[in-house]
Amino acid sequence: MLHKVLFDAVSGQAARLLSSEKGIPAPELEKRLKALLQSALAKLDVVSREEFETQQVVLLRTRERLEALEQRVTELEQRKQPPSA
């Protein structure tokens, strides 16, 4: 719900900037829109692409380690069990 309110507010502000009668020069308009979007994104619970990719690598390594540990536990459990007679 908060996201919809935020997007509605951002789109309203962007529409006011774009329909301004002042004739804002393109570089200034781009600067203002960029600031507006950065402000809106800062309010959302998002991460940068770089942080996301870093966490993907960490997760992959953790999964690999977990699988290796599970394999090791299985081997140790099999070694510990007495032979079937």
For each residue, the residues with C-beta under 8 A, 3 or more apart:
1: 4 5
2: 5 6
3: 6 7 44
4: 1 7 8
5: 1 2 8 9
6: 2 3 9 10 40 43 44
7: 3 4 10 11 40
8: 4 5 11 12
9: 5 6 12 13 40
10: 6 7 13 14 36 37 40
11: 7 8 14 15
12: 8 9 15 16
13: 9 10 16 17 36
14: 10 11 17 18 33 36
15: 11 12 18 19
16: 12 13 19 20
17: 13 14 20 24 29 32 33 36
18: 14 15 29
19: 15 16
20: 16 17 23 24
21:
22:
23: 20
24: 17 20 28 29 32
25: 28 29
26: 29 30
27: 30 31
28: 24 25 31 32
29: 17 18 24 25 26 32 33
30: 26 27 33 34
31: 27 28 34 35
32: 17 24 28 29 35 36
33: 14 17 29 30 36 37
34: 30 31 37 38
35: 31 32 38 39
36: 10 13 14 17 32 33 39 40
37: 10 33 34 40 41
38: 34 35 41 42
39: 35 36 42 43
40: 6 7 9 10 36 37 43 44
41: 37 38 44 46
42: 38 39
43: 6 39 40
44: 3 6 40 41
45:
46: 41
47: 51 52 55
48: 51 52
49: 52 53
50: 53 54
51: 47 48 54 55
52: 47 48 49 55 56
53: 49 50 56 57
54: 50 51 57 58
55: 47 51 52 58 59
56: 52 53 59 60
57: 53 54 60 61
58: 54 55 61 62
59: 55 56 62 63
60: 56 57 63 64
61: 57 58 64 65
62: 58 59 65 66
63: 59 60 66 67
64: 60 61 67 68
65: 61 62 68 69
66: 62 63 69 70
67: 63 64 70 71
68: 64 65 71 72
69: 65 66 72 73
70: 66 67 73 74
71: 67 68 74 75
72: 68 69 75 76
73: 69 70 76 77
74: 70 71 77 78
75: 71 72 78 79
76: 72 73 79 80
77: 73 74 80 81
78: 74 75 81
79: 75 76
80: 76 77
81: 77 78
82:
83:
84:
85:
